[in-house]
């Protein structure tokens, strides 16, 4: 019997950090939770980082995920914003490391591509596809939550690639290994 697996996905942010948790049992995906860590009320960046550490650690301790999938920071023009975002991501990763979780990082385009088939999809497109796929009754008002969920789903898709029992190096190899499938 296949062991269940729980994936925590995080969309790092310094104002809003989105997260989503999914459970996989026998290749069936079930939504556990999704939400945001709201950091707007904190003016000090270091207080925000402390809150991120506490909340991500609490999520890990409560849901016991097996893996963390985190969105990599995108490259922007504002260096200060990039540094702050990188710190927020690093603190979330540190929380996972403190609980010995394996960490997987995905580029924003890779996440969007895995959910929608298009690397330039909007937050709304990602959210709507996840809503339909996971049968979510109502989308959260803040789509950073579905971005965190998208990171978890991306990781599921990347790690659940179906494998074929037989492999073939060419059409000739296929024909040799499958003589009964050839019509003459």
N, C-alpha and C positions, 0 to 999 in steps of 0.2 A: 504494500500500500504506500502511495506517495505521500510524503510529509507535506503538511501545509507550510506555506511561506508567506511572510508578511513583509511588504516593502513600504518604507516611509519615503515619500518624495517631498523635496523642499525647493521652493522658489525663493532664493535669498533676497532680502531687501532691508533697507535701513529705516523705512517708514512703515511698510507692511511686508511681512514674510508669510508666504503661503505654504500650506502643507496639505498633503493627502496621504491616506493610508489605504492600501489594498491588501486583500488576502487572496492567495492563490491555492486552490485545492484541485488537483487533477486537471490543470490547465483551464479551470474556470475562475474568473476574476470576480471578486465581490468587494464593493466599497465598504470600508470600515468607518472612516471619518475623513472630513476635510474641513479646513478652516484657515484662519489667519492669526498671526501674532501681530497685534496692533501696537506699533511703537511710536505713534504720533504724539502721545502725551509726554514723552520724554524728550527734553531738549538737549541733554548731554549725550554725546555719542557713546561714551563709555558705559553709561547707564543702560543705553539701548543694547549694547553688547552683553552686559550682565543679564538683562532680561531674556535675550535670545538664548543664552546658555541655559538659564533656568527652565525656560519653557520647552526647548528642544529636549533637554534631559528628562523633563517630566513626561513628554510624549513617549519617549523611548521606554521609560520605566513603566508607564501605564499600558502601552500596547505591545511591548516586546517585539519590535520588528527584527527581521533577520538581516536586512540590508538597508542602506541609505542610498537613494538616488538624488543627486543635487544638480541643479542647473548651474552651469559655469557662467561667470560674469561675462557679459558681452563687452566688446571694446567700444567705449564711447569717447567723446572729445574732452569731457571734463575729467581731468586726472584725479581731482579730490573726490569726486563721486565714485570713481572706480576704486580708489583706495578704501573708501568706507564700505562699499559693497563687498569688496574682497575680504575685509575684516569680518563682516556679518556672515559671509559664507564660511570663513575659517572657524568662527566660533561654533556654527552649526556642525561643521565637520569635527571639531574638537569634542563636542558633546557625544557624537557617535563613536569617536575613537575611545572616549572614556568608558564606553560600554562595549568595546570590542566589536563594533559593527563594521562589516566590510562597506566601503564607500565607493560609489560609482558616479562619475561626473559626466554630464552630457551638455553639449552646446545647445543654446536655444533653438537654432535651426534644426538640429537633429531631433529634438523633442517634438517640435511642430511637425516635422516631416513624418515622424513615426505615428502621430495621431491623425493628421489630416491628409498626409501624402504631399504636402506643400510646405516648404521651409519658410515661406513668408506669410503664413496664415496669421490671422488676427487672433487676439485673445478670445474674442467672441466666437470665432469659428472653432477654436480648440475646445472651448467650454461647451458649445452645442453638441459637438461630436461625443465628448465625454458624457454629457447628459444622456444622450441616446444609448451609447454603448453600455454604460453602467446603470441605466434606468434610474437616474437621479430625479426625484420628484420636482425639486426646485433648486435652481442654481443659486449659489451665494451671491450677495450683492457685490462683493469684492472678488474679481476674477483672478486675483493672485492665488486664491485657494485652488482654483482649477488648474492654474499653472503648476502648483506643487503636485497636484494629482497627476498632471500630464507627465511630470518627471518620473513618477512611480510607474506609470503605464509604459513609458518609453523603456524603462529598465526591464520591465516584464517582457516587452516585445523583443528586446535585444538578447535576453537570456533564454527565451523559450522558442528558439528556432527549431522547427521540426527537422528531424534527421531521417534520412532514408536508410533502410537496412542495407540496400545495395547501392554501390556507387559505380559509375561508369566513367572511363577516361575518354571515350569517343563513341560515335554512333556504331562503329564496327564492333567495339567492345560490348555495347548494349545488345546488338544482334547476336553475337556469340553467346552471351549469357541468357538470352531470352528467345531461343529458337521457336517456341510455340506461339509467339506473338507476331510472327511474320506471316503475312498473307501472300500467297504466290499466285 
